[in-house]
């Protein structure tokens, strides 16, 4: 399956991971910041394969501003564990 950005261009794998993390965070934001951070971290731990988790952690270091605050906090929590 090919992922497209908002302009119809093909997303890179890195951009797709960032997009997915931000989308999960956006969908769970209604839970409040602390709860949503934990829920995003849990979702990524449970449903993303290890290589995806490793890559998003690397992207968090390289491009921290690309992640929403909730997604960034969740990735930081995963990286610390």
C-alpha positions as CSV (number, residue, x, y, z in Angstrom):
1,X,0.0,0.0,0.0
2,X,1.3,3.4,-1.0
3,X,0.9,6.3,1.5
4,X,0.3,9.7,0.1
5,X,0.8,13.1,1.8
6,X,-1.8,15.8,1.9
7,X,-0.7,17.1,-1.5
8,X,-1.0,13.7,-3.2
9,X,2.8,13.0,-3.2
10,X,4.2,9.7,-1.9
11,X,5.3,9.8,1.7
12,X,8.7,8.5,2.7
13,X,8.7,5.7,5.3
14,X,10.0,8.2,7.9
15,X,7.2,10.6,7.1
16,X,4.7,7.8,7.3
17,X,5.9,6.8,10.8
18,X,5.7,10.4,12.0
19,X,2.2,10.8,10.5
20,X,1.0,7.6,12.1
21,X,2.4,8.5,15.6
22,X,0.8,12.0,15.3
23,X,-2.5,10.5,14.1
24,X,-2.7,8.1,17.1
25,X,-1.9,11.0,19.4
26,X,-4.5,13.2,17.8
27,X,-7.2,10.5,18.1
28,X,-6.4,9.9,21.8
29,X,-5.9,13.6,22.8
30,X,-9.4,13.7,24.2
31,X,-8.2,11.5,27.1
32,X,-6.1,14.4,28.4
33,X,-2.4,14.8,28.1
34,X,-1.1,12.4,30.7
35,X,-3.5,9.6,29.8
36,X,-3.1,10.1,26.1
37,X,0.7,9.9,26.3
38,X,0.5,6.6,28.1
39,X,-2.1,5.3,25.7
40,X,0.0,6.3,22.6
41,X,3.0,4.7,24.1
42,X,1.1,1.5,24.9
43,X,-0.4,1.4,21.4
44,X,3.1,1.8,19.8
45,X,4.5,-0.9,22.1
46,X,1.7,-3.3,21.3
47,X,1.1,-2.8,17.6
48,X,4.3,-1.6,16.0
49,X,7.0,-4.0,15.2
50,X,10.4,-3.5,16.8
51,X,12.0,-2.0,13.7
52,X,9.2,0.6,13.5
53,X,9.7,1.5,17.2
54,X,13.4,1.8,16.7
55,X,13.0,4.0,13.7
56,X,10.4,6.4,15.3
57,X,12.8,6.7,18.3
58,X,15.6,7.7,15.9
59,X,13.3,10.1,14.1
60,X,12.4,11.6,17.5
61,X,16.0,12.4,18.1
62,X,16.6,13.7,14.5
63,X,13.3,15.6,14.0
64,X,11.7,16.2,17.4
65,X,9.6,19.1,16.0
66,X,7.9,16.8,13.5
67,X,6.0,15.0,16.3
68,X,3.1,16.5,18.2
69,X,3.7,17.1,21.9
70,X,1.7,14.0,22.9
71,X,3.4,11.8,20.3
72,X,6.9,13.2,21.3
73,X,6.2,12.5,25.0
74,X,5.0,8.9,24.2
75,X,8.1,8.2,22.1
76,X,10.4,9.6,24.8
77,X,8.6,7.3,27.3
78,X,9.2,4.3,25.0
79,X,12.8,5.2,24.5
80,X,13.4,5.5,28.2
81,X,12.1,2.1,28.9
